[in-house]
Amino acid sequence: MAYDGGTPARKALETAAELAKKFDASVAVVSVVPVHPGRAPIDPWDDP
Amino acid sequence: MLHELGVEPELLQPAGDPAATIERIATEGQFDVVVVGSRGLGLLGRVLQGSVSEHVATRAETTVIVAR
């Protein structure tokens, strides 16, 4: 599941967790570090 | 949260354009389902800001759940 720390992502995390429990599935959490041309990557977990 | 439910997640932290990267990982990782959140943007918001969830839902070659 895709996660960026925001409220919608937390809802997605809950949904993924429920599905994983119900179906005995594994979960991969993908947190993409945005890369913009000409700028250094910004870790979404860094303080602004 | 996942640990509390007894789920041990794998953490992936790639760099790149978020929408394209999630789409690529979903395809390459051969995941059964991709779950993404939705900010609930309106038409104008989606046009101006873009929507990662819309991109993934329309282009990923796997089942996509958009959690709201």
Backbone of each chain as nested JSON, in Angstrom:
{
  "chains": [
    {"id": "A", "residues": [
      {"number": 1, "name": "MET", "atoms": {"N": [0.824, -1.154, 0.0], "CA": [0.0, 0.0, 0.0], "C": [0.885, 1.24, 0.0]}},
      {"number": 2, "name": "ALA", "atoms": {"N": [0.352, 2.33, -0.568], "CA": [1.098, 3.576, -0.676], "C": [0.857, 4.421, 0.563]}},
      {"number": 3, "name": "TYR", "atoms": {"N": [1.937, 4.997, 1.124], "CA": [1.817, 5.731, 2.382], "C": [2.671, 6.991, 2.336]}},
      {"number": 4, "name": "ASP", "atoms": {"N": [2.037, 8.139, 2.675], "CA": [2.8, 9.388, 2.728], "C": [2.632, 10.099, 4.054]}},
      {"number": 5, "name": "GLY", "atoms": {"N": [2.033, 9.447, 5.014], "CA": [1.886, 10.02, 6.341], "C": [0.639, 10.86, 6.532]}},
      {"number": 6, "name": "GLY", "atoms": {"N": [-0.067, 11.156, 5.466], "CA": [-1.267, 11.971, 5.574], "C": [-2.468, 11.186, 6.069]}},
      {"number": 7, "name": "THR", "atoms": {"N": [-3.546, 11.901, 6.345], "CA": [-4.757, 11.256, 6.856], "C": [-5.325, 10.222, 5.883]}},
      {"number": 8, "name": "PRO", "atoms": {"N": [-5.41, 10.543, 4.577], "CA": [-5.911, 9.511, 3.655], "C": [-5.047, 8.26, 3.645]}},
      {"number": 9, "name": "ALA", "atoms": {"N": [-3.733, 8.454, 3.798], "CA": [-2.827, 7.311, 3.803], "C": [-3.038, 6.452, 5.049]}},
      {"number": 10, "name": "ARG", "atoms": {"N": [-3.356, 7.088, 6.159], "CA": [-3.617, 6.334, 7.38], "C": [-4.877, 5.485, 7.207]}},
      {"number": 11, "name": "LYS", "atoms": {"N": [-5.864, 6.036, 6.507], "CA": [-7.077, 5.271, 6.231], "C": [-6.748, 4.087, 5.334]}},
      {"number": 12, "name": "ALA", "atoms": {"N": [-5.899, 4.319, 4.35], "CA": [-5.477, 3.23, 3.469], "C": [-4.708, 2.174, 4.252]}},
      {"number": 13, "name": "LEU", "atoms": {"N": [-3.918, 2.608, 5.217], "CA": [-3.16, 1.669, 6.044], "C": [-4.107, 0.778, 6.848]}},
      {"number": 14, "name": "GLU", "atoms": {"N": [-5.14, 1.389, 7.405], "CA": [-6.13, 0.614, 8.161], "C": [-6.81, -0.399, 7.255]}},
      {"number": 15, "name": "THR", "atoms": {"N": [-7.16, 0.029, 6.056], "CA": [-7.814, -0.871, 5.105], "C": [-6.892, -2.027, 4.736]}},
      {"number": 16, "name": "ALA", "atoms": {"N": [-5.639, -1.709, 4.469], "CA": [-4.674, -2.756, 4.115], "C": [-4.495, -3.734, 5.276]}},
      {"number": 17, "name": "ALA", "atoms": {"N": [-4.453, -3.203, 6.486], "CA": [-4.28, -4.066, 7.653], "C": [-5.466, -5.013, 7.815]}},
      {"number": 18, "name": "GLU", "atoms": {"N": [-6.671, -4.487, 7.648], "CA": [-7.87, -5.325, 7.761], "C": [-7.869, -6.424, 6.716]}},
      {"number": 19, "name": "LEU", "atoms": {"N": [-7.528, -6.071, 5.497], "CA": [-7.496, -7.069, 4.426], "C": [-6.427, -8.126, 4.697]}},
      {"number": 20, "name": "ALA", "atoms": {"N": [-5.278, -7.667, 5.166], "CA": [-4.187, -8.604, 5.431], "C": [-4.582, -9.609, 6.516]}},
      {"number": 21, "name": "LYS", "atoms": {"N": [-5.262, -9.111, 7.547], "CA": [-5.691, -10.017, 8.616], "C": [-6.731, -11.009, 8.117]}},
      {"number": 22, "name": "LYS", "atoms": {"N": [-7.694, -10.502, 7.333], "CA": [-8.781, -11.361, 6.863], "C": [-8.297, -12.423, 5.895]}},
      {"number": 23, "name": "PHE", "atoms": {"N": [-7.333, -12.094, 5.075], "CA": [-6.891, -13.016, 4.039], "C": [-5.505, -13.594, 4.31]}},
      {"number": 24, "name": "ASP", "atoms": {"N": [-4.996, -13.349, 5.531], "CA": [-3.673, -13.868, 5.89], "C": [-2.656, -13.5, 4.825]}},
      {"number": 25, "name": "ALA", "atoms": {"N": [-2.657, -12.226, 4.474], "CA": [-1.795, -11.755, 3.384], "C": [-0.627, -10.949, 3.952]}},
      {"number": 26, "name": "SER", "atoms": {"N": [0.364, -10.755, 3.122], "CA": [1.491, -9.909, 3.495], "C": [1.237, -8.492, 2.977]}},
      {"number": 27, "name": "VAL", "atoms": {"N": [1.896, -7.549, 3.621], "CA": [1.72, -6.141, 3.27], "C": [3.082, -5.51, 2.99]}},
      {"number": 28, "name": "ALA", "atoms": {"N": [3.155, -4.779, 1.913], "CA": [4.332, -3.967, 1.626], "C": [3.901, -2.513, 1.665]}},
      {"number": 29, "name": "VAL", "atoms": {"N": [4.58, -1.724, 2.461], "CA": [4.273, -0.297, 2.555], "C": [5.263, 0.458, 1.672]}},
      {"number": 30, "name": "VAL", "atoms": {"N": [4.743, 1.218, 0.726], "CA": [5.58, 1.978, -0.196], "C": [5.466, 3.458, 0.14]}},
      {"number": 31, "name": "SER", "atoms": {"N": [6.572, 4.048, 0.549], "CA": [6.613, 5.482, 0.836], "C": [7.607, 6.101, -0.134]}},
      {"number": 32, "name": "VAL", "atoms": {"N": [7.1, 6.8, -1.135], "CA": [7.938, 7.332, -2.201], "C": [8.546, 8.655, -1.782]}},
      {"number": 33, "name": "VAL", "atoms": {"N": [9.846, 8.78, -1.97], "CA": [10.524, 10.055, -1.74], "C": [10.397, 10.855, -3.028]}},
      {"number": 34, "name": "PRO", "atoms": {"N": [9.599, 11.949, -3.001], "CA": [9.372, 12.705, -4.24], "C": [10.666, 13.297, -4.773]}},
      {"number": 35, "name": "VAL", "atoms": {"N": [10.861, 13.141, -6.052], "CA": [12.027, 13.712, -6.709], "C": [11.548, 14.685, -7.765]}},
      {"number": 36, "name": "HIS", "atoms": {"N": [11.966, 15.916, -7.654], "CA": [11.599, 16.933, -8.635], "C": [12.852, 17.354, -9.369]}},
      {"number": 37, "name": "PRO", "atoms": {"N": [12.811, 17.424, -10.677], "CA": [14.008, 17.813, -11.44], "C": [14.604, 19.118, -10.943]}},
      {"number": 38, "name": "GLY", "atoms": {"N": [15.918, 19.096, -10.712], "CA": [16.602, 20.309, -10.299], "C": [16.619, 20.537, -8.803]}},
      {"number": 39, "name": "ARG", "atoms": {"N": [15.919, 19.672, -8.053], "CA": [15.888, 19.837, -6.599], "C": [16.281, 18.545, -5.915]}},
      {"number": 40, "name": "ALA", "atoms": {"N": [16.803, 18.644, -4.723], "CA": [17.189, 17.452, -3.971], "C": [15.943, 16.739, -3.491]}},
      {"number": 41, "name": "PRO", "atoms": {"N": [15.996, 15.412, -3.407], "CA": [14.828, 14.673, -2.913], "C": [14.452, 15.105, -1.508]}},
      {"number": 42, "name": "ILE", "atoms": {"N": [13.165, 15.163, -1.253], "CA": [12.678, 15.542, 0.062], "C": [11.979, 14.344, 0.673]}},
      {"number": 43, "name": "ASP", "atoms": {"N": [12.49, 13.887, 1.789], "CA": [11.873, 12.778, 2.491], "C": [10.553, 13.281, 3.075]}},
      {"number": 44, "name": "PRO", "atoms": {"N": [9.429, 12.641, 2.762], "CA": [8.144, 13.134, 3.286], "C": [8.081, 13.119, 4.799]}},
      {"number": 45, "name": "TRP", "atoms": {"N": [8.984, 12.394, 5.459], "CA": [8.976, 12.343, 6.9], "C": [9.778, 13.462, 7.529]}},
      {"number": 46, "name": "ASP", "atoms": {"N": [10.525, 14.232, 6.692], "CA": [11.299, 15.351, 7.219], "C": [10.388, 16.51, 7.586]}},
      {"number": 47, "name": "ASP", "atoms": {"N": [10.779, 17.277, 8.571], "CA": [10.024, 18.472, 8.925], "C": [10.188, 19.516, 7.824]}},
      {"number": 48, "name": "PRO", "atoms": {"N": [9.175, 20.293, 7.52], "CA": [9.243, 21.282, 6.448], "C": [10.21, 22.404, 6.792]}}
    ]},
    {"id": "B", "residues": [
      {"number": 1, "name": "MET", "atoms": {"N": [0.813, 0.34, 13.774], "CA": [-0.552, -0.152, 13.652], "C": [-0.562, -1.562, 13.088]}},
      {"number": 2, "name": "LEU", "atoms": {"N": [0.212, -1.78, 12.051], "CA": [0.254, -3.103, 11.445], "C": [0.817, -4.126, 12.433]}},
      {"number": 3, "name": "HIS", "atoms": {"N": [1.834, -3.723, 13.17], "CA": [2.415, -4.633, 14.16], "C": [1.394, -5.006, 15.221]}},
      {"number": 4, "name": "GLU", "atoms": {"N": [0.577, -4.037, 15.615], "CA": [-0.45, -4.289, 16.632], "C": [-1.441, -5.334, 16.16]}},
      {"number": 5, "name": "LEU", "atoms": {"N": [-1.657, -5.408, 14.862], "CA": [-2.593, -6.38, 14.305], "C": [-1.902, -7.669, 13.908]}},
      {"number": 6, "name": "GLY", "atoms": {"N": [-0.619, -7.777, 14.24], "CA": [0.101, -8.991, 13.921], "C": [0.541, -9.085, 12.479]}},
      {"number": 7, "name": "VAL", "atoms": {"N": [0.579, -7.949, 11.804], "CA": [1.012, -7.931, 10.409], "C": [2.417, -7.339, 10.348]}},
      {"number": 8, "name": "GLU", "atoms": {"N": [3.341, -8.055, 9.758], "CA": [4.708, -7.59, 9.614], "C": [4.906, -7.063, 8.2]}},
      {"number": 9, "name": "PRO", "atoms": {"N": [4.935, -5.746, 8.035], "CA": [5.026, -5.195, 6.685], "C": [6.449, -5.159, 6.159]}},
      {"number": 10, "name": "GLU", "atoms": {"N": [6.536, -5.174, 4.852], "CA": [7.8, -4.902, 4.168], "C": [7.779, -3.417, 3.831]}},
      {"number": 11, "name": "LEU", "atoms": {"N": [8.852, -2.701, 4.096], "CA": [8.903, -1.27, 3.828], "C": [9.765, -0.997, 2.612]}},
      {"number": 12, "name": "LEU", "atoms": {"N": [9.19, -0.269, 1.662], "CA": [9.891, 0.138, 0.459], "C": [9.912, 1.66, 0.408]}},
      {"number": 13, "name": "GLN", "atoms": {"N": [11.077, 2.257, 0.166], "CA": [11.181, 3.715, 0.098], "C": [11.909, 4.146, -1.171]}},
      {"number": 14, "name": "PRO", "atoms": {"N": [11.284, 3.961, -2.31], "CA": [11.927, 4.379, -3.552], "C": [11.819, 5.885, -3.733]}},
      {"number": 15, "name": "ALA", "atoms": {"N": [12.647, 6.439, -4.593], "CA": [12.581, 7.861, -4.938], "C": [12.038, 7.992, -6.344]}},
      {"number": 16, "name": "GLY", "atoms": {"N": [11.31, 9.063, -6.587], "CA": [10.782, 9.293, -7.927], "C": [9.455, 9.995, -7.892]}},
      {"number": 17, "name": "ASP", "atoms": {"N": [8.805, 10.037, -9.034], "CA": [7.459, 10.579, -9.097], "C": [6.537, 9.604, -8.367]}},
      {"number": 18, "name": "PRO", "atoms": {"N": [5.808, 10.08, -7.364], "CA": [5.002, 9.148, -6.558], "C": [4.038, 8.27, -7.359]}},
      {"number": 19, "name": "ALA", "atoms": {"N": [3.265, 8.87, -8.25], "CA": [2.267, 8.085, -8.987], "C": [2.92, 7.03, -9.876]}},
      {"number": 20, "name": "ALA", "atoms": {"N": [3.892, 7.447, -10.657], "CA": [4.552, 6.509, -11.565], "C": [5.318, 5.435, -10.802]}},
      {"number": 21, "name": "THR", "atoms": {"N": [5.911, 5.815, -9.694], "CA": [6.689, 4.856, -8.901], "C": [5.796, 3.802, -8.274]}},
      {"number": 22, "name": "ILE", "atoms": {"N": [4.671, 4.225, -7.728], "CA": [3.742, 3.262, -7.136], "C": [3.211, 2.328, -8.215]}},
      {"number": 23, "name": "GLU", "atoms": {"N": [2.877, 2.882, -9.367], "CA": [2.407, 2.05, -10.476], "C": [3.467, 1.026, -10.875]}},
      {"number": 24, "name": "ARG", "atoms": {"N": [4.707, 1.467, -10.969], "CA": [5.79, 0.564, -11.376], "C": [6.015, -0.54, -10.352]}},
      {"number": 25, "name": "ILE", "atoms": {"N": [6.043, -0.169, -9.092], "CA": [6.267, -1.162, -8.042], "C": [5.115, -2.153, -7.979]}},
      {"number": 26, "name": "ALA", "atoms": {"N": [3.904, -1.665, -8.167], "CA": [2.754, -2.567, -8.149], "C": [2.875, -3.618, -9.251]}},
      {"number": 27, "name": "THR", "atoms": {"N": [3.359, -3.206, -10.393], "CA": [3.503, -4.135, -11.516], "C": [4.683, -5.07, -11.311]}},
      {"number": 28, "name": "GLU", "atoms": {"N": [5.84, -4.497, -10.976], "CA": [7.053, -5.309, -10.822], "C": [6.971, -6.253, -9.635]}},
      {"number": 29, "name": "GLY", "atoms": {"N": [6.327, -5.819, -8.566], "CA": [6.228, -6.63, -7.365], "C": [5.169, -7.708, -7.449]}},
      {"number": 30, "name": "GLN", "atoms": {"N": [4.39, -7.665, -8.519], "CA": [3.331, -8.645, -8.739], "C": [2.41, -8.749, -7.531]}},
      {"number": 31, "name": "PHE", "atoms": {"N": [2.038, -7.591, -7.009], "CA": [1.127, -7.577, -5.874], "C": [-0.294, -7.86, -6.343]}},
      {"number": 32, "name": "ASP", "atoms": {"N": [-1.063, -8.512, -5.487], "CA": [-2.447, -8.83, -5.823], "C": [-3.324, -7.591, -5.752]}},
      {"number": 33, "name": "VAL", "atoms": {"N": [-3.074, -6.764, -4.739], "CA": [-3.906, -5.583, -4.508], "C": [-3.02, -4.409, -4.111]}},
      {"number": 34, "name": "VAL", "atoms": {"N": [-3.369, -3.232, -4.582], "CA": [-2.71, -2.0, -4.158], "C": [-3.759, -1.153, -3.447]}},
      {"number": 35, "name": "VAL", "atoms": {"N": [-3.42, -0.664, -2.267], "CA": [-4.337, 0.188, -1.509], "C": [-3.726, 1.581, -1.441]}},
      {"number": 36, "name": "VAL", "atoms": {"N": [-4.501, 2.567, -1.866], "CA": [-4.056, 3.957, -1.791], "C": [-5.138, 4.793, -1.119]}},
      {"number": 37, "name": "GLY", "atoms": {"N": [-4.735, 5.9, -0.535], "CA": [-5.7, 6.806, 0.06], "C": [-6.138, 7.832, -0.969]}},
      {"number": 38, "name": "SER", "atoms": {"N": [-7.211, 8.536, -0.669], "CA": [-7.702, 9.571, -1.563], "C": [-7.903, 10.85, -0.768]}},
      {"number": 39, "name": "ARG", "atoms": {"N": [-7.379, 11.938, -1.293], "CA": [-7.557, 13.221, -0.618], "C": [-8.932, 13.825, -0.893]}},
      {"number": 40, "name": "GLY", "atoms": {"N": [-9.676, 13.212, -1.797], "CA": [-11.012, 13.727, -2.089], "C": [-10.996, 15.025, -2.863]}},
      {"number": 41, "name": "LEU", "atoms": {"N": [-10.01, 15.194, -3.737], "CA": [-9.935, 16.424, -4.524], "C": [-11.07, 16.485, -5.541]}},
      {"number": 42, "name": "GLY", "atoms": {"N": [-11.553, 17.669, -5.787], "CA": [-12.545, 17.863, -6.834], "C": [-11.863, 17.904, -8.187]}},
      {"number": 43, "name": "LEU", "atoms": {"N": [-12.634, 18.156, -9.228], "CA": [-12.092, 18.166, -10.582], "C": [-10.965, 19.179, -10.72]}},
      {"number": 44, "name": "LEU", "atoms": {"N": [-11.17, 20.379, -10.233], "CA": [-10.15, 21.416, -10.357], "C": [-8.886, 21.041, -9.582]}},
      {"number": 45, "name": "GLY", "atoms": {"N": [-9.074, 20.496, -8.408], "CA": [-7.93, 20.085, -7.607], "C": [-7.119, 18.999, -8.294]}},
      {"number": 46, "name": "ARG", "atoms": {"N": [-7.833, 18.045, -8.888], "CA": [-7.133, 16.97, -9.582], "C": [-6.381, 17.495, -10.788]}},
      {"number": 47, "name": "VAL", "atoms": {"N": [-6.975, 18.464, -11.487], "CA": [-6.314, 19.028, -12.672], "C": [-5.086, 19.828, -12.257]}},
      {"number": 48, "name": "LEU", "atoms": {"N": [-5.209, 20.629, -11.207], "CA": [-4.104, 21.493, -10.802], "C": [-3.024, 20.743, -10.028]}},
      {"number": 49, "name": "GLN", "atoms": {"N": [-3.408, 19.849, -9.151], "CA": [-2.432, 19.175, -8.294], "C": [-2.09, 17.781, -8.779]}},
      {"number": 50, "name": "GLY", "atoms": {"N": [-2.973, 17.183, -9.505], "CA": [-2.77, 15.787, -9.871], "C": [-3.266, 14.885, -8.77]}},
      {"number": 51, "name": "SER", "atoms": {"N": [-3.575, 13.674, -9.118], "CA": [-4.073, 12.72, -8.152], "C": [-3.3, 11.426, -8.287]}},
      {"number": 52, "name": "VAL", "atoms": {"N": [-2.557, 11.101, -7.247], "CA": [-1.793, 9.854, -7.265], "C": [-2.749, 8.671, -7.31]}},
      {"number": 53, "name": "SER", "atoms": {"N": [-3.802, 8.723, -6.501], "CA": [-4.725, 7.589, -6.455], "C": [-5.417, 7.377, -7.802]}},
      {"number": 54, "name": "GLU", "atoms": {"N": [-5.778, 8.476, -8.483], "CA": [-6.42, 8.33, -9.786], "C": [-5.446, 7.735, -10.792]}},
      {"number": 55, "name": "HIS", "atoms": {"N": [-4.212, 8.19, -10.779], "CA": [-3.197, 7.665, -11.694], "C": [-3.017, 6.166, -11.475]}},
      {"number": 56, "name": "VAL", "atoms": {"N": [-2.848, 5.776, -10.232], "CA": [-2.612, 4.367, -9.93], "C": [-3.848, 3.539, -10.278]}},
      {"number": 57, "name": "ALA", "atoms": {"N": [-5.023, 4.038, -9.939], "CA": [-6.255, 3.276, -10.181], "C": [-6.502, 3.054, -11.665]}},
      {"number": 58, "name": "THR", "atoms": {"N": [-6.111, 3.998, -12.495], "CA": [-6.396, 3.878, -13.928], "C": [-5.276, 3.209, -14.706]}},
      {"number": 59, "name": "ARG", "atoms": {"N": [-4.069, 3.145, -14.153], "CA": [-2.954, 2.622, -14.938], "C": [-2.308, 1.357, -14.396]}},
      {"number": 60, "name": "ALA", "atoms": {"N": [-2.442, 1.107, -13.106], "CA": [-1.784, -0.076, -12.54], "C": [-2.424, -1.341, -13.097]}},
      {"number": 61, "name": "GLU", "atoms": {"N": [-1.599, -2.334, -13.325], "CA": [-2.098, -3.596, -13.874], "C": [-2.438, -4.569, -12.767]}},
      {"number": 62, "name": "THR", "atoms": {"N": [-3.103, -4.069, -11.748], "CA": [-3.522, -4.915, -10.647], "C": [-4.758, -4.282, -10.012]}},
      {"number": 63, "name": "THR", "atoms": {"N": [-5.375, -5.0, -9.122], "CA": [-6.544, -4.457, -8.433], "C": [-6.112, -3.308, -7.529]}},
      {"number": 64, "name": "VAL", "atoms": {"N": [-6.836, -2.212, -7.589], "CA": [-6.513, -1.039, -6.78], "C": [-7.717, -0.704, -5.905]}},
      {"number": 65, "name": "ILE", "atoms": {"N": [-7.474, -0.546, -4.625], "CA": [-8.517, -0.103, -3.699], "C": [-8.17, 1.316, -3.281]}},
      {"number": 66, "name": "VAL", "atoms": {"N": [-9.123, 2.235, -3.468], "CA": [-8.93, 3.62, -3.045], "C": [-9.704, 3.811, -1.753]}},
      {"number": 67, "name": "ALA", "atoms": {"N": [-8.987, 3.968, -0.661], "CA": [-9.616, 4.115, 0.656], "C": [-9.952, 5.573, 0.903]}},
      {"number": 68, "name": "ARG", "atoms": {"N": [-11.192, 5.834, 1.33], "CA": [-11.618, 7.21, 1.597], "C": [-12.073, 7.338, 3.038]}}
    ]}
  ]
}
